[in-house]
Amino acid sequence: MARGEAYEEFVEKFRPTKTTDDCYTPPAVYDAALAWVRRNCDIEGARIVRPFYPGGDYENYPYREGDVVIDNPPFSIVSKITLFYLSKGVRFFLFAPHLTVFSPARECTAVVPGASVTYENGAVVRTSFVSNLFGDVAAMSAPDLGQAIEEAQAREDRSLPRYVYPVHVLRACDLGRFSKCGVRYVVRRSSAQHIARLESQGKRASIYGGGLLLSAAAAADRERADRERAERQTATAWPLGETEWNIIKTLE
């Protein structure tokens, strides 16, 4: 361990990296994307492969001639992956981050459905696709794919996980909710420890983006902040009217 390194940070370095960047695709969303590709591309008889699984190695995957990769790769290395597939002549249709969908190689087609995907770790990500199945098309909208993704998620909405964390776990989204309601909350470094996941989550789930494990005192302060946020959300805020402002002007 390095000096000053927390035990959790030390252990985390030796955990297997999740090749999906912790964004597991809901089955219904994947099926919607696959069905769309089948309708819009000539892949009849092709084997559909998914090399991006925990511990998988896409570079050494046993691809066959004619395979089509339809999968959700690590968003952080999409450009590297597409260059590899293009160099090997592997056909692909890959989930990709919406804002950087034009970053991969110029030989790719950017397919933009205008849809957000709620992944199985709870992350909501604006998602597009990159592919080499559309010839010389540089970019295209795909409203029918967007609609299919939204409908798939609506059907599975009840089955999607909703993670509720104890008050001792603080995430960036929690702080965002405080700020949105005008609630100030501060936690000292000595009262918090960075964590990637809870012991109860095992290897399947994690805290998206990481979080802070709070001390008892910091958690108590956080509970007070939560109550204040709830009160501000439910309270009716009455503004001052012209009558009140005219009275105020006469006051010292």
C-alpha positions in Angstrom: 0.0 0.0 0.0 1.2 3.5 -0.8 1.5 5.9 2.1 -1.8 7.6 2.8 -3.7 5.1 0.6 -6.9 3.8 2.1 -7.4 0.1 2.3 -10.5 0.2 0.0 -8.5 2.1 -2.6 -5.6 -0.4 -2.3 -8.0 -3.4 -2.7 -9.9 -1.8 -5.5 -6.7 -1.8 -7.7 -6.8 -5.5 -7.8 -10.5 -6.0 -8.6 -11.3 -7.2 -12.2 -12.2 -4.3 -14.4 -15.7 -4.5 -15.7 -15.4 -4.3 -19.5 -18.8 -2.6 -19.8 -17.7 0.5 -17.8 -20.2 -0.6 -15.1 -23.1 0.0 -17.6 -24.9 -3.3 -18.0 -27.5 -3.1 -20.8 -31.1 -4.1 -19.8 -32.1 -7.1 -21.9 -35.2 -5.4 -23.4 -33.1 -2.5 -24.6 -30.5 -4.8 -26.2 -33.3 -6.8 -27.9 -34.8 -3.6 -29.3 -31.4 -2.6 -30.7 -30.9 -6.1 -32.2 -34.3 -6.1 -33.8 -33.7 -2.7 -35.3 -30.4 -3.8 -36.8 -32.1 -7.0 -38.3 -34.8 -4.8 -39.9 -32.3 -2.2 -41.3 -29.2 -4.2 -42.2 -28.5 -7.3 -44.2 -27.2 -9.6 -41.5 -29.4 -12.6 -42.3 -27.7 -15.8 -41.2 -24.9 -14.0 -39.4 -23.8 -15.1 -35.9 -24.4 -12.3 -33.4 -21.6 -12.1 -30.9 -21.1 -10.2 -27.6 -17.5 -10.1 -26.5 -17.9 -7.4 -23.9 -18.6 -9.2 -20.7 -16.8 -9.0 -17.3 -13.4 -10.4 -17.8 -13.8 -10.7 -21.6 -11.0 -9.9 -24.1 -12.5 -8.5 -27.3 -9.1 -8.5 -29.1 -8.6 -12.2 -28.6 -12.3 -13.3 -29.0 -12.7 -16.2 -31.5 -14.4 -14.2 -34.2 -15.6 -16.1 -37.3 -16.0 -14.8 -40.8 -19.3 -13.1 -41.1 -19.8 -12.4 -37.4 -21.6 -9.2 -36.3 -20.7 -7.7 -33.0 -23.8 -6.1 -31.4 -22.9 -5.1 -27.9 -22.3 -2.4 -25.3 -18.5 -1.9 -25.0 -16.6 0.3 -22.5 -17.5 3.8 -23.5 -14.1 5.1 -22.6 -12.4 3.1 -25.4 -15.0 3.0 -28.1 -12.7 4.7 -30.6 -9.9 2.1 -30.0 -12.4 -0.8 -30.4 -13.8 0.5 -33.6 -10.4 0.9 -35.1 -9.6 -2.6 -34.1 -12.7 -4.0 -35.7 -12.2 -2.0 -38.9 -8.6 -3.3 -39.2 -9.8 -6.9 -38.8 -12.9 -6.6 -41.0 -15.3 -7.4 -38.2 -18.8 -6.0 -38.7 -20.3 -4.2 -35.6 -23.1 -2.1 -34.2 -22.0 -0.7 -30.8 -23.6 1.3 -28.1 -21.7 4.6 -27.8 -21.8 7.8 -25.7 -24.1 10.3 -27.4 -21.9 13.4 -27.1 -18.8 11.8 -28.6 -20.5 9.6 -31.2 -18.5 11.3 -34.0 -15.2 10.6 -32.3 -14.6 7.1 -33.7 -13.0 6.4 -37.1 -14.4 8.2 -40.1 -15.4 4.9 -41.7 -18.1 4.5 -39.0 -21.7 5.6 -39.2 -23.1 7.5 -36.2 -26.6 6.3 -35.5 -28.4 8.8 -33.2 -31.8 7.6 -31.9 -32.2 10.5 -29.4 -32.9 8.2 -26.5 -31.6 7.8 -22.9 -30.9 4.3 -21.5 -31.3 3.5 -17.9 -28.6 0.9 -17.4 -28.8 -1.8 -14.8 -26.6 0.0 -12.3 -29.1 2.9 -12.3 -27.1 5.2 -14.6 -29.2 7.2 -17.1 -27.0 7.8 -20.1 -27.9 9.5 -23.4 -26.9 6.7 -25.8 -26.2 6.5 -29.5 -24.5 3.9 -31.7 -21.5 3.5 -34.1 -21.5 0.9 -36.9 -19.8 -0.1 -40.1 -23.0 -1.8 -41.5 -24.3 1.3 -43.4 -21.8 1.7 -46.2 -20.8 5.3 -46.9 -23.4 6.9 -44.6 -21.6 9.2 -42.2 -24.5 9.9 -39.8 -28.2 9.2 -39.4 -31.0 9.9 -37.1 -33.1 6.8 -36.0 -36.4 7.9 -34.5 -37.8 4.4 -34.8 -34.9 3.0 -32.8 -35.3 5.7 -30.2 -39.0 4.9 -29.9 -38.2 1.2 -29.6 -35.7 1.8 -26.8 -38.2 4.0 -24.9 -41.0 1.5 -25.3 -38.7 -1.4 -24.2 -37.8 0.5 -21.0 -41.4 1.4 -20.3 -42.3 -2.3 -20.5 -39.5 -3.2 -18.1 -39.8 -0.2 -15.8 -41.0 -2.2 -12.9 -38.2 -4.7 -13.2 -35.4 -2.1 -13.4 -33.4 -1.9 -10.2 -33.9 1.1 -7.9 -30.9 1.4 -5.5 -31.6 2.9 -2.2 -28.4 3.6 -0.1 -28.1 4.1 3.7 -27.7 7.6 5.0 -24.0 6.8 5.6 -23.4 6.7 1.8 -23.2 10.0 0.0 -23.2 10.3 -3.8 -22.7 13.2 -6.1 -26.4 13.0 -7.1 -27.3 13.5 -3.4 -25.3 16.7 -3.2 -27.0 17.8 -6.5 -30.4 17.4 -4.9 -29.3 19.4 -1.9 -28.0 22.2 -4.2 -31.2 22.2 -6.3 -33.3 22.8 -3.1 -30.8 25.4 -1.7 -29.6 23.1 1.1 -26.0 23.5 2.2 -24.2 20.4 3.2 -20.4 20.1 3.9 -18.4 17.0 4.9 -14.8 17.0 6.0 -12.2 14.6 4.6 -11.6 13.3 8.1 -15.3 12.3 8.2 -15.5 10.4 4.9 -13.9 7.6 3.0 -14.1 7.0 -0.8 -15.8 3.8 -1.7 -16.7 2.1 -5.0 -19.3 -0.3 -3.8 -20.8 -1.8 -0.6 -19.9 -5.2 0.6 -23.5 -6.3 0.1 -23.4 -5.4 -3.6 -20.7 -8.0 -4.4 -19.3 -7.9 -7.9 -22.5 -7.4 -9.8 -23.4 -3.9 -8.7 -21.5 -0.8 -7.7 -22.1 2.8 -6.7 -22.2 4.6 -10.0 -19.3 7.2 -10.0 -18.3 6.1 -6.5 -19.3 7.7 -3.2 -18.3 8.6 0.3 -18.8 6.5 3.4 -19.7 9.0 6.1 -18.9 8.9 9.8 -21.7 8.8 12.3 -21.6 12.5 12.9 -21.5 13.3 9.2 -24.4 10.9 8.6 -26.4 12.7 11.3 -25.7 16.1 9.6 -26.7 14.5 6.3 -30.0 13.3 7.8 -30.8 16.9 8.9 -30.0 18.1 5.3 -32.3 15.4 3.9 -35.1 16.6 6.2 -34.5 20.2 5.2 -34.6 19.2 1.5 -37.9 17.3 2.0 -39.4 20.3 3.8 -38.4 22.7 1.0 -39.8 20.3 -1.6 -43.2 20.0 0.0 -43.6 23.5 1.3 -45.5 26.1 -0.7 -43.4 29.2 -1.3 -45.6 32.3 -1.3 -43.9 35.3 -3.0 -44.3 38.9 -1.9 -46.8 40.9 -3.8 -46.9 44.6 -4.8 -48.8 45.5 -1.6 -46.1 43.9 0.6 -43.3 45.5 -1.3 -45.0 49.0 -1.1 -45.2 48.5 2.7 -41.6 47.4 2.9 -40.5 50.6 1.2 -42.1 52.6 4.1 -40.3 50.6 6.8 -37.0 51.6 8.2 
